[in-house]
Amino acid sequence: MQFPRLLVVRQKFPDRKIPDVAAEVRAQLAASGFASRLKPGSSVAIGVGSRGIHSIATIVRNVVGYWQEQGMKPFLFPAMGSHGAGNAAGQALVLANYGITEATMGCPLISQLEVVSLGKTDDGIEAFMDKTAYESDGVMLVGRVKWHTDFAGKIESGLFKMMAIGLGKFAGAQRYHNYAYTLGLEHVIRSVGRQVLKSGKILGGLAILEDAYHNTGKIDAVPVEAMEQREEENLALVKSWMGTIPMDLDILIMDEIGKNISGAGMDTKVANRGVCGEYNPWPNTPKFKRIFVRNLSEHSYNSAVGMGMADVVTDRLVNRIDWQPTWINSLTANTPAAIRTPIHFPTDRECIERVAPTVGHLDLSKITFGWIRNTMELTRLGVSENVRAAVEANPLLEIEGVVDFEFDGAGNLVTPFISAEELAGAH
């Protein structure tokens, strides 16, 4: 197969980066009045999730510092449902790999799975809370607000979802996803979140919004009384910031997927795939006929959640899979299709050559290609030269250069997006 040359293209998104994230965290918390809800010496449980949030260690360390300066006794706990293989050690390791440990944060970190029942919602859903958090004098959540990979609504991923699925640990996450089958996940998140609020344990939350470059664009200290309304407002805002791939393509190549990139391994609303295998389900989103995934992210813990949305993957991806965290997370979320093993071949070249004839072009030179590192990093991408006219017509796109579709001696792609050191690790 003759491969086209590639345009290396830069997307010009609005830059909303906060210059001093630590100072903004302190300013937001200073104005929040959170500490006035507690007496000095009170214990404060700070829940932290499992996503790859920019500057998360800086943010959490300053949240801890705020409470310590108010004379409180903060401690951290994982609020991440079934992630980290659904066990206490795995969840502590997730946080440690984000730089969040007792030593770096200057306070205890308690990872355990025991929960306390908070009663049932009107729909009969029993709500749960991490036992150590419940036994504290107050709970604060730190999390990113963004779109969810499985559904569209006014509340998707954020502080409310952390109150429901995160605080409920593995036991809660499993139950909530089952109820979502009949009630819908947004309804479950709202109703369980409201039940958690009734406990009186929540002090508020720190909402983190990221721009299309995945820099911190907004920090919002959200009081408990306004959590549901502010969640809707923050989600609407961050959706307007979302980065996308700028055009329809026949074949989309991704260097990596992983839960550190998206809860579904790849962001379904960028890749336009559904977790149950649907092709191009999201309206007003570029469409892709085939997706080729080259490998798992180094920070995925070899969980292959999301590979089922690809059409073809490499043998090296399949050989890296740790099935324990993969099936635990997929079955808890009721998305077994998301971990189906796609067809796979030994080399990148063979993967592309095998899938290329399936996109509807007898003349393979007409195939349009796109190439990204992952669905989180969309600033730079490669596209085949046969879409040059569409690139040049888009004022938000800039051509940085033209490169060959290059393969190494083993038949694997040489990516223009990462360093030689990272490339060696990827192979």
PLY file of the C-alpha trace (Angstrom):
ply
format ascii 1.0
element vertex 427
property float x
property float y
property float z
element edge 426
property int vertex1
property int vertex2
end_header
0.00 0.00 0.00
1.21 3.48 -0.87
0.83 5.84 2.07
0.17 9.56 1.62
2.29 12.32 3.04
0.98 13.93 6.22
0.30 17.53 7.06
1.29 18.27 10.64
-1.43 20.68 11.74
-1.77 22.86 14.82
-5.22 23.78 16.12
-5.50 27.26 17.59
-7.85 27.06 20.57
-8.55 29.96 22.94
-5.98 29.90 25.75
-7.76 30.14 29.12
-4.85 29.01 31.27
-4.81 30.38 34.83
-1.30 31.82 35.35
-1.00 30.83 39.03
-3.18 27.83 39.87
-2.06 27.65 43.51
-2.94 31.29 44.12
-6.34 30.87 42.47
-7.13 27.84 44.65
-6.27 29.85 47.77
-8.28 32.85 46.60
-11.35 30.75 45.85
-11.20 28.96 49.18
-10.53 32.15 51.13
-13.76 33.60 49.73
-15.76 30.38 50.13
-16.56 30.50 53.83
-16.14 26.71 54.00
-14.14 26.84 57.23
-16.85 28.81 59.05
-19.00 25.66 58.94
-16.67 23.86 61.35
-15.03 24.41 64.72
-11.21 24.61 64.87
-9.69 21.18 65.30
-12.36 19.48 63.19
-11.43 16.68 60.82
-12.02 17.30 57.12
-12.15 14.48 54.56
-10.98 15.60 51.11
-12.14 13.32 48.29
-9.94 13.11 45.19
-10.73 11.22 41.97
-8.82 9.16 39.45
-8.65 11.29 36.32
-5.52 12.82 34.81
-6.31 16.38 35.86
-3.75 19.07 35.03
-1.98 20.41 38.15
-4.00 18.10 40.40
-1.18 17.70 42.94
-0.77 21.48 43.18
-4.51 21.95 43.59
-4.90 19.29 46.27
-1.84 20.45 48.22
-3.28 23.95 48.42
-6.68 22.62 49.49
-4.93 20.76 52.30
-2.97 23.90 53.18
-6.16 25.97 53.36
-7.75 23.64 55.90
-4.57 23.39 57.95
-4.31 27.18 58.11
-7.89 27.30 59.39
-6.87 25.09 62.32
-8.52 21.95 60.92
-7.22 18.39 60.53
-7.58 17.41 56.87
-7.03 13.96 55.41
-7.33 12.66 51.87
-9.28 9.69 50.55
-9.86 8.26 47.04
-13.33 9.01 45.65
-13.21 6.90 42.51
-15.75 4.08 42.53
-14.29 0.96 40.93
-11.11 2.51 39.52
-7.68 1.31 40.63
-8.91 -2.28 40.17
-11.60 -1.59 42.76
-9.30 -2.15 45.75
-7.80 0.10 48.40
-4.15 -0.41 47.44
-4.87 0.18 43.76
-6.74 3.41 44.46
-3.93 4.73 46.66
-1.51 3.90 43.84
-3.61 5.89 41.35
-3.28 8.95 43.58
0.43 8.32 44.20
1.08 8.32 40.46
-0.50 11.78 40.31
1.95 12.91 43.02
-0.63 12.69 45.80
0.79 10.90 48.84
0.93 11.56 52.58
4.50 12.84 52.19
3.80 15.25 49.32
0.46 16.52 50.61
1.46 16.88 54.27
-1.56 15.05 55.69
-2.84 11.48 56.08
-4.22 9.58 53.08
-6.72 6.86 53.98
-7.69 4.40 51.25
-10.25 1.75 52.21
-13.50 0.34 50.81
-15.89 0.20 53.77
-19.02 2.30 53.31
-21.91 3.62 55.39
-25.52 3.59 54.16
-27.13 7.02 53.79
-30.65 5.66 53.22
-32.60 5.32 49.99
-33.73 7.78 47.34
-37.37 8.04 46.25
-36.52 5.49 43.55
-35.27 3.03 46.16
-31.57 3.52 45.38
-29.49 3.04 48.52
-26.78 5.71 48.79
-23.38 5.08 50.36
-20.43 7.06 51.64
-16.84 6.10 52.40
-16.86 5.19 56.12
-13.83 7.29 57.09
-15.29 10.28 55.26
-18.63 9.82 57.01
-16.92 9.70 60.40
-15.15 13.02 59.75
-16.64 16.36 60.73
-17.08 17.38 57.09
-16.37 16.25 53.54
-15.02 18.31 50.65
-14.68 17.09 47.08
-12.04 18.09 44.53
-12.85 17.16 40.96
-13.01 18.16 37.32
-16.28 19.08 35.66
-16.54 17.79 32.07
-18.75 15.92 29.65
-19.40 12.21 30.27
-18.44 9.52 27.79
-21.69 7.51 28.01
-24.53 10.04 27.88
-25.45 13.68 27.31
-27.25 15.79 29.93
-27.15 18.98 31.97
-25.09 17.19 34.64
-22.51 14.66 33.53
-19.06 14.24 35.13
-18.10 16.43 38.07
-18.70 17.01 41.76
-22.20 15.54 41.70
-20.97 12.34 40.07
-18.18 12.16 42.67
-20.78 12.46 45.44
-22.66 9.54 43.97
-20.29 7.07 42.34
-17.01 8.26 43.89
-18.09 8.47 47.52
-20.01 5.20 47.15
-16.79 3.30 46.47
-16.93 -0.04 44.62
-20.20 -1.14 46.29
-22.04 2.03 45.35
-20.63 2.29 41.83
-21.83 -1.18 40.95
-25.38 -0.56 42.20
-25.72 2.87 40.65
-24.75 1.70 37.18
-27.34 -1.08 37.42
-30.08 1.43 38.25
-28.88 3.58 35.35
-30.11 0.91 32.94
-33.73 1.83 33.62
-33.50 5.32 35.12
-30.63 6.84 33.14
-27.24 7.75 34.57
-27.97 11.47 34.90
-31.08 10.73 36.97
-29.11 8.36 39.18
-26.31 10.89 39.65
-28.76 13.64 40.60
-30.92 11.55 42.94
-28.03 9.85 44.73
-26.16 13.16 44.95
-29.19 14.76 46.60
-29.40 11.86 49.05
-25.72 12.36 49.93
-26.37 16.07 50.49
-29.14 15.17 52.94
-26.50 13.55 55.17
-25.27 17.03 56.10
-21.66 15.85 55.76
-20.76 17.75 52.55
-19.09 21.14 53.06
-18.76 21.99 49.38
-16.46 21.26 46.51
-13.71 22.63 44.35
-14.69 22.36 40.67
-11.87 22.31 38.12
-12.53 23.26 34.50
-9.94 22.71 31.77
-9.64 24.44 28.42
-9.06 22.71 25.08
-5.32 22.57 25.84
-6.18 20.78 29.12
-4.76 23.60 31.16
-6.66 24.75 34.23
-9.10 27.38 32.95
-11.32 27.88 35.99
-11.29 27.00 39.69
-14.66 27.31 41.42
-15.23 26.85 45.16
-18.84 25.64 45.14
-20.91 25.96 48.33
-23.02 22.97 49.25
-26.27 24.90 48.79
-25.50 25.62 45.12
-23.80 22.43 44.00
-26.46 21.20 41.59
-27.02 24.57 39.89
-23.32 25.40 39.63
-22.62 21.93 38.25
-25.00 22.65 35.36
-23.47 26.08 34.76
-19.90 24.81 34.86
-20.67 21.90 32.54
-22.31 24.17 29.97
-19.25 26.44 30.09
-16.64 23.72 29.74
-18.55 22.06 26.89
-18.19 25.35 25.00
-14.40 25.05 25.45
-14.15 21.48 24.14
-11.45 20.59 21.63
-12.40 18.39 18.67
-10.90 16.85 15.56
-11.73 19.39 12.85
-13.09 17.17 10.02
-14.58 13.82 8.99
-11.96 11.16 8.21
-11.88 7.61 6.90
-9.23 6.29 9.31
-8.33 7.83 12.66
-5.07 6.66 14.23
-4.50 7.03 17.99
-1.14 6.45 19.60
-2.73 5.49 22.94
-5.84 5.04 25.06
-6.16 4.81 28.85
-8.33 5.69 31.81
-5.96 8.56 32.64
-7.02 10.04 29.29
-10.76 9.36 29.57
-13.06 7.24 31.70
-13.83 5.24 28.58
-10.17 4.95 27.51
-10.81 7.29 24.60
-13.12 10.31 24.82
-16.20 9.04 23.03
-17.32 12.57 22.15
-14.02 13.21 20.37
-13.74 9.79 18.70
-17.51 9.70 18.00
-17.98 6.20 19.30
-20.37 4.73 21.87
-19.27 2.48 24.73
-21.64 -0.20 23.44
-20.02 -0.18 20.02
-22.12 2.44 18.24
-20.47 4.15 15.27
-20.69 7.95 15.15
-23.56 8.36 17.66
-22.89 11.97 18.65
-24.50 14.66 16.49
-22.57 17.72 15.30
-19.33 15.76 15.74
-16.88 14.72 12.99
-17.39 11.15 11.78
-14.74 8.43 11.46
-15.21 5.17 9.58
-12.41 3.22 11.28
-10.27 3.72 14.39
-6.82 2.20 14.84
-5.31 2.25 18.35
-1.60 1.57 18.60
-1.04 1.08 22.34
-2.12 1.63 25.93
-1.04 4.72 27.83
1.87 4.20 30.20
-0.42 5.47 32.99
-3.34 3.16 32.20
-2.16 0.39 34.60
-2.61 -1.79 31.52
-6.38 -1.49 31.76
-7.68 -1.81 28.22
-11.06 -0.17 28.82
-12.05 1.45 25.53
-10.28 -0.90 23.15
-13.66 -2.32 22.12
-14.43 0.98 20.39
-11.44 0.51 18.08
-11.69 -1.44 14.84
-8.11 -2.67 14.89
-5.27 -2.67 17.45
-1.73 -3.96 17.63
-0.59 -7.25 19.12
1.59 -5.27 21.52
-1.50 -3.55 22.94
-3.26 -6.89 23.44
-0.17 -8.44 25.03
0.00 -5.65 27.62
-3.55 -6.01 28.91
-4.05 -6.63 32.62
-7.48 -8.22 32.54
-8.23 -7.80 36.26
-8.65 -3.98 36.31
-10.03 -4.12 32.76
-12.97 -6.39 33.48
-13.62 -4.99 36.98
-14.12 -1.47 35.64
-16.03 -2.54 32.54
-18.44 -4.86 34.33
-19.01 -2.34 37.13
-19.96 0.26 34.53
-22.09 -2.29 32.63
-20.11 -1.73 29.43
-18.70 -5.15 28.42
-18.66 -4.11 24.75
-16.00 -1.52 25.61
-13.47 -4.27 26.36
-14.14 -6.58 23.42
-10.86 -7.46 21.75
-10.73 -5.98 18.22
-8.88 -7.64 15.36
-5.15 -7.20 15.89
-1.95 -7.64 13.95
1.77 -7.59 14.79
2.69 -4.22 13.25
1.21 -0.80 12.68
1.70 -1.18 8.94
-0.27 -4.41 8.81
-3.07 -2.97 10.96
-3.55 -0.08 8.55
-3.16 -2.15 5.39
-5.74 -4.68 6.61
-8.37 -2.11 7.60
-7.86 0.36 4.74
-9.90 -1.64 2.15
-12.93 -1.60 4.50
-13.72 2.13 4.32
-15.45 2.14 0.94
-12.74 3.32 -1.49
-11.63 1.08 -4.34
-8.86 3.61 -4.97
-6.95 3.53 -1.68
-5.23 6.82 -2.51
-8.54 8.54 -1.77
-8.56 7.40 1.87
-8.40 10.29 4.31
-6.27 9.77 7.41
-6.05 11.53 10.75
-3.52 10.85 13.48
-3.58 12.01 17.10
-1.60 11.10 20.16
-4.79 10.57 22.19
-8.24 12.13 22.53
-7.04 14.53 25.23
-4.19 16.05 23.21
-5.69 17.66 20.12
-3.47 20.71 19.68
-1.34 18.95 17.06
-2.53 16.30 14.67
-1.55 14.74 11.41
-3.88 14.57 8.40
-3.31 13.21 4.93
-2.46 15.66 2.17
-5.74 14.95 0.37
-7.59 17.09 2.95
-5.32 20.10 2.48
-8.15 22.20 1.02
-10.26 21.70 4.17
-7.31 22.58 6.38
-6.46 25.73 4.47
-10.12 26.83 4.54
-10.22 26.64 8.35
-8.75 29.78 10.00
-8.22 27.89 13.27
-5.79 25.45 11.62
-2.15 26.10 10.80
0.08 23.76 8.77
3.40 23.35 10.59
4.98 21.06 8.05
4.71 18.03 5.78
6.18 14.66 6.75
6.24 11.15 5.34
4.02 8.42 6.72
7.13 6.91 8.27
7.59 3.36 9.59
10.58 2.03 11.52
12.43 -1.21 10.75
9.83 -3.23 12.67
6.94 -1.86 10.62
5.66 0.49 13.32
4.83 4.15 12.85
7.27 6.86 13.82
4.99 9.42 15.47
5.65 13.12 14.91
3.97 14.01 18.21
6.27 12.62 20.92
9.94 12.58 21.83
12.40 9.84 20.91
12.51 8.72 24.56
8.72 8.35 24.72
8.71 6.64 21.34
11.16 4.01 22.59
8.83 3.32 25.54
5.81 3.09 23.25
7.44 0.26 21.34
0 1
1 2
2 3
3 4
4 5
5 6
6 7
7 8
8 9
9 10
10 11
11 12
12 13
13 14
14 15
15 16
16 17
17 18
18 19
19 20
20 21
21 22
22 23
23 24
24 25
25 26
26 27
27 28
28 29
29 30
30 31
31 32
32 33
33 34
34 35
35 36
36 37
37 38
38 39
39 40
40 41
41 42
42 43
43 44
44 45
45 46
46 47
47 48
48 49
49 50
50 51
51 52
52 53
53 54
54 55
55 56
56 57
57 58
58 59
59 60
60 61
61 62
62 63
63 64
64 65
65 66
66 67
67 68
68 69
69 70
70 71
71 72
72 73
73 74
74 75
75 76
76 77
77 78
78 79
79 80
80 81
81 82
82 83
83 84
84 85
85 86
86 87
87 88
88 89
89 90
90 91
91 92
92 93
93 94
94 95
95 96
96 97
97 98
98 99
99 100
100 101
101 102
102 103
103 104
104 105
105 106
106 107
107 108
108 109
109 110
110 111
111 112
112 113
113 114
114 115
115 116
116 117
117 118
118 119
119 120
120 121
121 122
122 123
123 124
124 125
125 126
126 127
127 128
128 129
129 130
130 131
131 132
132 133
133 134
134 135
135 136
136 137
137 138
138 139
139 140
140 141
141 142
142 143
143 144
144 145
145 146
146 147
147 148
148 149
149 150
150 151
151 152
152 153
153 154
154 155
155 156
156 157
157 158
158 159
159 160
160 161
161 162
162 163
163 164
164 165
165 166
166 167
167 168
168 169
169 170
170 171
171 172
172 173
173 174
174 175
175 176
176 177
177 178
178 179
179 180
180 181
181 182
182 183
183 184
184 185
185 186
186 187
187 188
188 189
189 190
190 191
191 192
192 193
193 194
194 195
195 196
196 197
197 198
198 199
199 200
200 201
201 202
202 203
203 204
204 205
205 206
206 207
207 208
208 209
209 210
210 211
211 212
212 213
213 214
214 215
215 216
216 217
217 218
218 219
219 220
220 221
221 222
222 223
223 224
224 225
225 226
226 227
227 228
228 229
229 230
230 231
231 232
232 233
233 234
234 235
235 236
236 237
237 238
238 239
239 240
240 241
241 242
242 243
243 244
244 245
245 246
246 247
247 248
248 249
249 250
250 251
251 252
252 253
253 254
254 255
255 256
256 257
257 258
258 259
259 260
260 261
261 262
262 263
263 264
264 265
265 266
266 267
267 268
268 269
269 270
270 271
271 272
272 273
273 274
274 275
275 276
276 277
277 278
278 279
279 280
280 281
281 282
282 283
283 284
284 285
285 286
286 287
287 288
288 289
289 290
290 291
291 292
292 293
293 294
294 295
295 296
296 297
297 298
298 299
299 300
300 301
301 302
302 303
303 304
304 305
305 306
306 307
307 308
308 309
309 310
310 311
311 312
312 313
313 314
314 315
315 316
316 317
317 318
318 319
319 320
320 321
321 322
322 323
323 324
324 325
325 326
326 327
327 328
328 329
329 330
330 331
331 332
332 333
333 334
334 335
335 336
336 337
337 338
338 339
339 340
340 341
341 342
342 343
343 344
344 345
345 346
346 347
347 348
348 349
349 350
350 351
351 352
352 353
353 354
354 355
355 356
356 357
357 358
358 359
359 360
360 361
361 362
362 363
363 364
364 365
365 366
366 367
367 368
368 369
369 370
370 371
371 372
372 373
373 374
374 375
375 376
376 377
377 378
378 379
379 380
380 381
381 382
382 383
383 384
384 385
385 386
386 387
387 388
388 389
389 390
390 391
391 392
392 393
393 394
394 395
395 396
396 397
397 398
398 399
399 400
400 401
401 402
402 403
403 404
404 405
405 406
406 407
407 408
408 409
409 410
410 411
411 412
412 413
413 414
414 415
415 416
416 417
417 418
418 419
419 420
420 421
421 422
422 423
423 424
424 425
425 426
